[in-house]
Amino acid sequence: MRHMTRALGPLALLALAACAGGGASSPGPSPAPSVGAASAPAQLSVTMGQQFSLRVGQAASVAGVSSVVTFRGVRSDSRCPDGVQCVQAGNAEVVLGVATGGAAPAEVLLNTTAAPRERTLGNGILRLIALAPARTAQGTIDPGAYVATLCVCRQ
């Protein structure tokens, strides 16, 4: 029984911490979720001008700009939920890691509706096209469920 109490103690603390967290759908900033290497999906290879979608933790090597773009998560999401009439569309801020020419990745923040929605990347423009899933009035979005659609378009 004593061993069981010791084993359940840390689990109870984790559950309390998860419930106390702000959630990805809160309007205020929240830290981007950390993604362990074991859970990271395979890296994509894309070409300049091609739209591509990344799940949280996934990376894409972009030919033509010698860069790797990694979707780290969503810092804040105040988009208007589906089926709700809002005065403003709201905004989601996406956190990307961008490594060019083998250098350490730099943090890049792009938005769904507010500026900046794009950023120069080599001889192209890294642009956030869309963010899924849409918010709903019924609940929050699991931070690992986001999918960002991006493009490194020609200037």
PAZAPA-4460 file (N, C-alpha, C; in steps of 0.05 Angstrom, whole numbers, plus 32768, in hexadecimal, padded with zeros to 4 digits):
% residues 155
    n_x    n_y    n_z   ca_x   ca_y   ca_z    c_x    c_y    c_z   seq   type   mol
   8010   7FE8   8000   8000   8000   8000   8011   8019   8000     1      M     A
   8027   8018   8010   8039   802F   8011   8046   8035   7FF6     2      R     A
   804E   8020   7FE8   8059   8023   7FCD   8045   802F   7FBA     3      H     A
   802C   8027   7FBC   8017   8031   7FAB   8013   804F   7FAF     4      M     A
   8013   8057   7FC8   8010   8074   7FCF   8027   8084   7FC3     5      T     A
   803F   807A   7FC5   8056   8088   7FB9   8054   808A   7F9A     6      R     A
   804A   8075   7F8E   8047   8075   7F71   8030   8087   7F67     7      A     A
   801B   8088   7F77   8004   8099   7F6F   8008   80B6   7F75     8      L     A
   8019   80BD   7F88   801E   80D9   7F8F   8026   80EA   7F77     9      G     A
   803B   80E2   7F68   8043   80F2   7F51   802E   80F4   7F3B    10      P     A
   801E   80DE   7F38   8009   80DE   7F24   7FF3   80F2   7F2C    11      L     A
   7FED   80F4   7F45   7FD9   8107   7F4E   7FE2   8123   7F4A    12      A     A
   7FFC   8128   7F4F   8007   8143   7F4A   8006   814A   7F2D    13      L     A
   800C   8137   7F1B   800A   813C   7EFE   7FED   8143   7EF6    14      L     A
   7FDA   8134   7F01   7FBE   8139   7EFA   7FB5   8154   7F03    15      A     A
   7FBD   815C   7F1B   7FB6   8177   7F25   7FC3   818C   7F14    16      L     A
   7FDC   8188   7F0C   7FEA   819C   7EFC   7FDC   819F   7EE1    17      A     A
   7FD3   8189   7ED5   7FC6   8189   7EBB   7FAB   8198   7EBD    18      A     A
   7F9D   8194   7ED3   7F83   81A2   7ED7   7F87   81C0   7EDC    19      C     A
   7F9D   81C7   7EE9   7FA2   81E3   7EF0   7FAC   81F3   7ED8    20      A     A
   7FB6   81E5   7EC3   7FC1   81F3   7EAC   7FAD   8204   7E9E    21      G     A
   7FB6   8219   7E8F   7FA4   822B   7E81   7F98   8220   7E69    22      G     A
   7FA4   820C   7E5C   7F98   8201   7E43   7FA0   8212   7E2B    23      G     A
   7FA0   8206   7E14   7FA9   8214   7DFC   7F94   8227   7DF1    24      A     A
   7F7B   8224   7DFB   7F66   8236   7DEF   7F62   824F   7DFF    25      S     A
   7F71   8253   7E15   7F6D   826C   7E24   7F78   8283   7E14    26      S     A
   7F6B   829B   7E17   7F74   82B2   7E07   7F8F   82BC   7E0E    27      P     A
   7F99   82B7   7E26   7FB3   82C1   7E2E   7FC9   82AF   7E25    28      G     A
   7FE2   82B9   7E26   7FF9   82A8   7E1D   7FFC   8290   7E30    29      P     A
   8004   827A   7E24   800B   8262   7E33   8024   8257   7E25    30      S     A
   8035   8249   7E34   804D   823F   7E27   8047   822A   7E12    31      P     A
   8058   8229   7DFE   8055   8215   7DE9   805A   81FA   7DF5    32      A     A
   804B   81E6   7DED   8050   81CB   7DF9   806B   81C0   7DF1    33      P     A
   8078   81B3   7E04   8091   81A7   7DFD   808C   818B   7DF2    34      S     A
   809B   8184   7DDE   8096   816B   7DD0   80B0   815B   7DD2    35      V     A
   80AE   8143   7DDD   80C5   8132   7DDF   80CC   8125   7DC4    36      G     A
   80E6   811E   7DC1   80EF   8113   7DA8   80E1   80F9   7DA1    37      A     A
   80D9   80EA   7DB6   80CC   80D0   7DB1   80B1   80D4   7DA4    38      A     A
   80A3   80EA   7DAA   8088   80EE   7D9F   8088   80FE   7D85    39      S     A
   809F   8107   7D7C   80A0   8118   7D64   809B   8107   7D4B    40      A     A
   8088   810F   7D3A   8083   8101   7D21   809B   8104   7D0E    41      P     A
   809B   80F4   7CF8   80B0   80F5   7CE4   80B2   8111   7CD7    42      A     A
   80CA   8118   7CCF   80CE   8132   7CC1   80C5   8130   7CA4    43      Q     A
   80B8   8145   7C9B   80AF   8146   7C7F   80C5   8153   7C6E    44      L     A
   80C4   814E   7C54   80D5   815D   7C41   80C2   816A   7C2E    45      S     A
   80C4   8185   7C2C   80B3   8194   7C1B   80C3   81A7   7C09    46      V     A
   80B6   81B1   7BF4   80C4   81C4   7BE3   80B8   81DF   7BE6    47      T     A
   80C6   81F3   7BDD   80BD   820F   7BDF   80A3   8212   7BCE    48      M     A
   808F   821F   7BD9   8076   8223   7BCB   8061   820E   7BD2    49      G     A
   8069   81F8   7BE0   8057   81E3   7BE7   804C   81E7   7C02    50      Q     A
   8031   81E6   7C05   8025   81E7   7C20   8029   81CD   7C2E    51      Q     A
   802E   81CE   7C48   8032   81B6   7C58   8026   81B9   7C73    52      F     A
   801D   81A3   7C7F   8011   81A4   7C9A   8023   8195   7CAE    53      S     A
   8027   81A1   7CC5   8037   8196   7CDA   8027   8193   7CF4    54      L     A
   802A   817B   7D00   801F   8177   7D1B   8033   8182   7D2F    55      R     A
   802A   8187   7D48   803C   8191   7D5C   8054   817D   7D5F    56      V     A
   806C   8188   7D5E   8084   8177   7D60   808F   816E   7D46    57      G     A
   8080   8172   7D31   8089   8168   7D16   8099   817E   7D08    58      Q     A
   80AC   8176   7CF7   80BD   8189   7CE9   80BC   8183   7CCB    59      A     A
   80C3   8198   7CBB   80C4   8195   7C9E   80DE   81A2   7C95    60      A     A
   80EC   8193   7C84   8104   819E   7C77   80FB   81AA   7C5D    61      S     A
   8101   81C4   7C5A   80F7   81D3   7C43   810E   81D7   7C2E    62      V     A
   810C   81C9   7C18   811F   81CB   7C02   811D   81E7   7BF6    63      A     A
   8133   81F3   7BEE   8133   820D   7BE2   813A   8223   7BF5    64      G     A
   8137   821E   7C0F   813F   8232   7C23   8151   8226   7C39    65      V     A
   8158   820D   7C36   816A   81FE   7C48   8161   8203   7C65    66      S     A
   8148   81FF   7C6B   813E   8204   7C86   812D   81EC   7C8F    67      S     A
   812C   81E9   7CAA   811A   81D6   7CB6   8107   81E6   7CC8    68      V     A
   80ED   81E1   7CC4   80D8   81EF   7CD3   80CA   81DA   7CE4    69      V     A
   80CA   81E0   7CFF   80BD   81CE   7D12   80A6   81DC   7D1F    70      T     A
   808F   81CF   7D20   8077   81DA   7D2E   8079   81D3   7D4B    71      F     A
   807F   81E7   7D5C   8083   81E2   7D78   8069   81E3   7D88    72      R     A
   8055   81F2   7D7F   803C   81F2   7D8D   802D   820C   7D89    73      G     A
   8018   8211   7D99   8008   8229   7D98   800A   8237   7DB3    74      V     A
   8013   8250   7DB2   8018   825F   7DCB   7FFD   8269   7DD6    75      R     A
   7FEB   8272   7DC4   7FD1   827C   7DCD   7FBD   8277   7DB7    76      S     A
   7FA4   8273   7DBE   7F8F   826E   7DAA   7F75   827C   7DB4    77      D     A
   7F6F   8292   7DA8   7F56   82A1   7DAF   7F44   82A2   7D97    78      S     A
   7F47   828F   7D84   7F36   828F   7D6C   7F19   828B   7D74    79      R     A
   7F07   8297   7D65   7EEA   8294   7D6A   7EE2   8277   7D66    80      C     A
   7ED5   826A   7D79   7ECD   824E   7D76   7EB8   824B   7D5F    81      P     A
   7EB9   8234   7D52   7EA5   822D   7D3E   7E89   822E   7D4A    82      D     A
   7E76   8238   7D3C   7E5B   8239   7D44   7E54   8250   7D58    83      G     A
   7E67   8261   7D5D   7E64   8277   7D6F   7E67   8291   7D60    84      V     A
   7E56   82A5   7D65   7E58   82BE   7D57   7E6A   82D0   7D69    85      Q     A
   7E80   82D9   7D5E   7E94   82E9   7D6D   7E96   8305   7D60    86      C     A
   7E9E   8318   7D70   7EA2   8333   7D66   7EBC   8333   7D56    87      V     A
   7ED0   8324   7D5E   7EEA   8322   7D50   7EF0   8305   7D4A    88      Q     A
   7F00   8301   7D36   7F08   82E5   7D2E   7F1A   82D9   7D42    89      A     A
   7F29   82E9   7D51   7F3D   82DF   7D64   7F56   82D7   7D55    90      G     A
   7F69   82CC   7D64   7F84   82C6   7D58   7F90   82AF   7D67    91      N     A
   7FA0   82A0   7D59   7FB1   828B   7D66   7FCE   8291   7D5E    92      A     A
   7FE0   828E   7D72   7FFC   8293   7D6E   800B   8278   7D6D    93      E     A
   8017   8273   7D57   8025   8259   7D52   8043   825D   7D57    94      V     A
   804F   824A   7D65   806C   824A   7D6A   807A   8236   7D58    95      V     A
   808D   8241   7D49   809D   8230   7D37   80BA   8232   7D3E    96      L     A
   80C9   821D   7D38   80E6   821E   7D3A   80F0   821D   7D1E    97      G     A
   8102   8230   7D17   810C   8231   7CFB   812B   8230   7CFC    98      V     A
   8136   821B   7CF1   8153   8217   7CF0   815C   821A   7CD2    99      A     A
   816E   822C   7CCD   8178   8230   7CB2   8195   822A   7CB1   100      T     A
   819D   821B   7C9C   81B9   8215   7C98   81C7   8207   7CAE   101      G     A
   81B8   81F6   7CBD   81C4   81E7   7CD3   81C7   81F6   7CED   102      G     A
   81BF   820F   7CED   81C0   821F   7D06   81AB   8216   7D1A   103      A     A
   81AE   821E   7D33   819A   8218   7D47   817F   8224   7D40   104      A     A
   8169   8217   7D46   814F   8222   7D3F   8149   823C   7D4D   105      P     A
   813E   824F   7D3F   8134   8268   7D4A   8116   8266   7D4E   106      A     A
   810C   8272   7D63   80EF   8272   7D67   80E1   8286   7D55   107      E     A
   80CC   827E   7D47   80BD   828F   7D35   80A0   828D   7D3E   108      V     A
   8093   82A5   7D42   8077   82A6   7D49   8067   82B0   7D31   109      L     A
   8053   82A1   7D29   8041   82AA   7D13   8024   82A8   7D1E   110      L     A
   8013   82B9   7D13   7FF7   82BB   7D1C   7FE4   82B4   7D06   111      N     A
   7FCC   82AB   7D0F   7FB7   82A4   7CFB   7FAA   82BD   7CEF   112      T     A
   7FA6   82D2   7CFF   7F99   82EA   7CF5   7FA8   8304   7CFA   113      T     A
   7FB7   8305   7D10   7FC7   831D   7D16   7FE2   831C   7D09   114      A     A
   7FF0   8332   7D08   800B   8333   7CFD   801E   8329   7D13   115      A     A
   8033   831B   7D0C   803A   8313   7CF1   802E   82F8   7CEA   116      P     A
   8026   82F5   7CD1   801B   82DC   7CC6   8030   82CE   7CB5   117      R     A
   8046   82DC   7CAF   805B   82D1   7C9F   8075   82DD   7CA6   118      E     A
   808B   82D1   7C9C   80A6   82DA   7CA2   80B9   82D2   7C8C   119      R     A
   80CC   82E3   7C86   80DF   82DC   7C71   80F0   82C5   7C7A   120      T     A
   80F5   82B2   7C68   8105   829B   7C6D   8116   8296   7C55   121      L     A
   8130   829D   7C56   8141   829B   7C3F   8136   82AB   7C28   122      G     A
   8133   829F   7C11   8128   82AD   7BFA   810A   82A7   7BF7   123      N     A
   80FD   829F   7C0D   80E0   829A   7C0D   80D3   82A8   7C25   124      G     A
   80B9   82A2   7C27   80A9   82AD   7C3D   809B   8296   7C4B   125      I     A
   80A0   8292   7C65   8093   827E   7C75   8078   828A   7C7E   126      L     A
   8062   827D   7C76   8048   8288   7C7B   8036   8273   7C89   127      R     A
   8028   827C   7C9E   8014   826B   7CAB   7FFA   826D   7C9B   128      L     A
   7FF1   8256   7C90   7FD9   8255   7C7F   7FC0   8250   7C90   129      I     A
   7FC2   823C   7CA2   7FAB   8234   7CB2   7FB4   8226   7CCB   130      A     A
   7FA2   8225   7CDF   7FA6   8216   7CF8   7F8D   8205   7CFE   131      L     A
   7F91   81EC   7D02   7F7B   81DA   7D09   7F82   81CC   7D23   132      A     A
   7F6F   81C2   7D31   7F52   81C4   7D2C   7F47   81DF   7D34   133      P     A
   7F2F   81E4   7D2B   7F21   81FC   7D32   7F18   81FA   7D50   134      A     A
   7F16   8210   7D5D   7F0D   8210   7D79   7EEF   820A   7D79   135      R     A
   7EE5   81FE   7D8E   7EC9   81F9   7D92   7EC0   8206   7DAC   136      T     A
   7EA7   820B   7DAE   7E9C   8217   7DC7   7E9C   8203   7DDE   137      A     A
   7E9D   81E9   7DD7   7E9B   81D4   7DEB   7EB4   81CF   7DFB   138      Q     A
   7ECB   81D6   7DF1   7EE3   81CE   7E00   7EFD   81D9   7DF5   139      G     A
   7F12   81D1   7E02   7F2D   81DA   7DFA   7F39   81C6   7DE7   140      T     A
   7F4F   81CE   7DDA   7F5D   81BE   7DC7   7F76   81B2   7DD5   141      I     A
   7F7A   8199   7DD2   7F92   818C   7DDD   7FAA   8199   7DCF   142      D     A
   7FBE   81A3   7DDE   7FD4   81B1   7DD1   7FE3   81A0   7DBC   143      P     A
   7FE2   8186   7DBE   7FEF   8175   7DAA   7FDE   816F   7D92   144      G     A
   7FC5   8179   7D91   7FB3   8173   7D7B   7FB5   8187   7D65   145      A     A
   7FC3   819D   7D69   7FC4   81B2   7D54   7FD4   81A9   7D3C   146      Y     A
   7FCB   81B3   7D25   7FD8   81AE   7D0B   7FDB   81C9   7CFD   147      V     A
   7FF3   81D1   7CF7   7FF8   81EA   7CE9   7FFD   81E5   7CCB   148      A     A
   7FEF   81F4   7CBA   7FF4   81F2   7C9D   8005   820A   7C96   149      T     A
   801C   8205   7C8A   802F   821A   7C83   8037   8219   7C66   150      L     A
   8045   822D   7C5D   8051   822E   7C43   806A   823F   7C44   151      C     A
   807F   8235   7C37   8096   8247   7C31   8092   824E   7C14   152      V     A
   8087   8266   7C10   8080   826F   7BF6   8096   8280   7BEA   153      C     A
   8096   8282   7BD0   80AA   8293   7BC2   80A3   82B0   7BC7   154      R     A
   80B7   82C1   7BC9   80B3   82DE   7BCD   80AA   82EB   7BB3   155      Q     A
***
